[in-house]
Structures are given as C-alpha cells and as structure tokens.
Amino acid sequence: MAHRTLLGMITPSSNTVLEPIVASAKLLADALPSSISWNGTSASWLGFERDKTLCLAIESETGVPATSSVLALNELIKKNNIERIALVTPYLGDVQNKIIENYHSMGVHCVAEVHFEERDNYAFSEFSEADIEHAIRDLANSKPQAIIVLCTNLRAARLVARLEEDIGIPIYDSIAAVVWKALRLSGVRTDTLAADWGSIFRQQDS
C-alpha cells in the first residue's frame, strides 16, 4: 500500500472556503493525521497567545504536532524579517484595528490596509476573487515587504502565484500558510507546489 500523509484540519462550521475545540482534535487524531491545524484566524485580534495555548493543548491531548493559520503566518513573517505589511481582511474596522495593534506589538507595522466591513462569517466567502485581487493590487502601491490576506474564508489562495509574479511582492494567504505549515510538520516537501500556490511553499520551516 502506498504511503499516505494525512492532514487534520479543524474549520469553523460556517467556513465554506477552506472556535478552537480540543475535543474535535481528539476525534481527528483517530484518523492518524501527521499534523492537526486550526483554520480560524480569531487569534489575530483576540491575541496570538490563544493559538499557542490551543496548539499546545492539542499536542498534549493527541500527541500530534499542531499549528494554526495565524501561527503559520507569524512564523513566515518572523523567518523573513518582515516589518512592513499590508493587510487584506473582510472584517469590521474595529476588528481590523485590533489585528493591526497585535502585529504592531510584535514589531510589524501595517503600512496600508483594506477591510471589507463584513461581520458575517459565511458572507466572507461571497467576496469574489476579483474583489480580492483589486485589493491586493491597490495595496501593492504602498510597497510593503509582504501582503497578508487574513481570513480562511476568503478566496485568495489561487491568486497568489500569479499576483506575486505581477507585483513582485510576497503574498501570505492564511489558507496557504496553514497548508504549508501542516505539510512541513508532516515532513512533506513543499517546494514543488510553489509554481501553483505561491512563494511561501519554497520556505523551509524553522
């Protein structure tokens, strides 16, 4: 039988594109995944420590390496010495401001941002790829070191490779980031995916 690498993913119930529950991780562990990932992004505004605590709890209860979308993004930001970002989200302004504040606290400054002022999680998936591409291209004018697309219910992942080539700026999408880290935790090479899914897949994990 061919070797299989299984990735366990926990996703908010209203998320159709891709909160933290250790019990769900324990159920996933029955399938013998090589890693378990939390696909929510609430820690970006509620505090990064929430996901660190969650992943430690998952690992303790299941014995399986764990990560999250936010922790994967933060790892990419740190390993590439990113200090100036531009930010795309679907969120309300007050949530966006909290995200910006949290990144500022880790020495990362948001030089430009777009938020779609939406509160409903299901509705996040209704924004088109054209909407997201327009936002990314607009933010590229601010010359950030990286553009962050933060929400695992936005349809950005398929755009990344093409737009990176066009604008010459790395794009860190929260869906792509968590898949990258999940694969790395599972010991899977990711560089062969870069042409289709973006430059982060050329990264080695820390």
N, C-alpha and C positions, 0 to 999 in steps of 0.2 A: 504494500500500500504506500502511495506517495506521501511524503511528509506534508503536513498541513500546519500553517501558522494561523491561529485563531485569535482575533482581537475582540475583547469585550467592550461594548460601548453602552453607556447609560445616557439617555437623552430625555429632555423634558417632554412630557406627553403631547404637548401642542406643537412640538417642533416637527415640521414636515420636510425640512431640508436635511438635514443630516439623517423638587430640587434635591441636592445631594442626598442619596439614600444608601447607607451601607448594606441594608438588607437586600437591595437589588444586586449589589456587587456580589454578595454571598450566593445568590441564585445563579448569577453569571459564572461564578467560579466552578459550578458543576459541569460546565461545558469545557473546562480545562483550557481557558484562554491563556495566551502568553503575556498579556497585559490587559488592564482594565482602565478605561478612560471615562471621565465625566465630561460631557459635551456642553454643559451650561457655562455661561460667562458671568454669572452674578457676582463672583468674587472680584471682578474688575471694578465694581462700585461699592460692594459691601466690605471689601478688604481681602488682600491676597492671602492672608493667613488662613482664611476659611478653607481654601482649596488645599493648602498644605496640610492642615489638620485632617481634612476629609481623606486625602490620599494616604496619609499615614494610617488612618483607621481602616481603610480598605485593605491595605497591605497587611496590617496586623490580623485582620479577621480572615483573610483569604490566602495569604502567602503569595499573592500575585502582585507584581510591580504595577503601580498605578500612577496616572497622571491626569491632567485636565487641560482643557483648551487654554485657559488663562496661564497656567504654569508653563505650558509649552511655548506660548507666545513670549512670556517673560524670559524663558531660557534663551530663545532666539535673540531677543533684544540685548540681553547681557553678553552673550557669547560674541556678538558682532559689534559691541561697544556703541550701540545706538543711543544717542542722547537727544535727537530731534525727530519727532514723529509727526505724521498727520494721521487723523483718525476718522474713520467712517463707521457709523453705527445707525441703527434705526430708532434709537431711544429718544426719550424726552430730554429736554435741556438740563433738568436738574440731575438726572442720571449721568448724562454726558459730563457735566461739571465734576461730579464725584469721581468718574473714571480719570479725568484729566488730573485731578488733585492726587489721586493714588499713584499715578505714574510720575507726577512731579516729585512725590515723596521718595521715589527710588532714583531720582536724578534724571528722569526722562521728561523732556519738555514737549508739549504739543504746540506746534507752530501753526497749525491750521486744522480745522475740523468741519465735518458735515454730519448732522444728525437729522433723521427723517421725521422726528417728532411724533413717533407712534408708540402707543402704550400696550397694544395687544400682541402677544407673542405669535399667535397664528398669523396675524396680518404682516409680520415681518417677512414672511415667505412670499408675500404678494408683490413686493418690490421687484421690478424686472432687472435682468442683467444690464439692460441699457441704463436704468436709473443708477445702478452701482458703478458702471463704467464711467458715466458722466461725472459722478462724484470723485472717483479716483483721478480722472484726468484733470479735473479742476484743482484738486489738492496737490497734484504734481507741480503746479506753478509755484508753490511755496518752497520747493527744493528741500524736502525733509530727507533724512537718511533712510527712512522706511515709511511706508504707508500701511497702517494697521486697519484691517477690516474686522471689526469685533462684533460678532453675533453668529452663533451657529445655526441661525435660521435665515441668513442672507445668502443669496445665490452668487457668491463671488468666486468660488474655488476654480471654476472652469475658465475664468477670465484671466487668471493671474499670469500664466506663462506668456500669453500674447501681449498683455499690457506691460509687463516688465520689459519685454523687448522693445516696445514702442516708446516708453517713457524713461527707461534707464534707471528706475528706482525699484529696490526690492519691495515686494508686497507680501505682508504677513497676514494671511487669512486665518481666522480662528478654526475653521474646519480643517484646512490643510495642515495647520500646525499640530493639531491633536493627532491626526493620522500619522504625520511624520514621527512624532514622539512615540506613539504606540508601536509603530514598526521598529523604531530604534530600540525600544525596551524589549522587543521580541527578537532582537538580533537579526533583523532583516535589512539588507542593503536598500537604500532609497534613491541612490543617485540616478538609477535608470528611469525614475519617474519624473525627473526634473524637466525634461523637454515638454511634457504634457501638463505638469501641475505646479511648476514654478521652482525658483532657485533654492528655496529652503530645503528641498529634497536632496540637494548636494551637501548639506550640512551634516557633519558628524555630531553625535550628542556629546554632552560634557561628561 
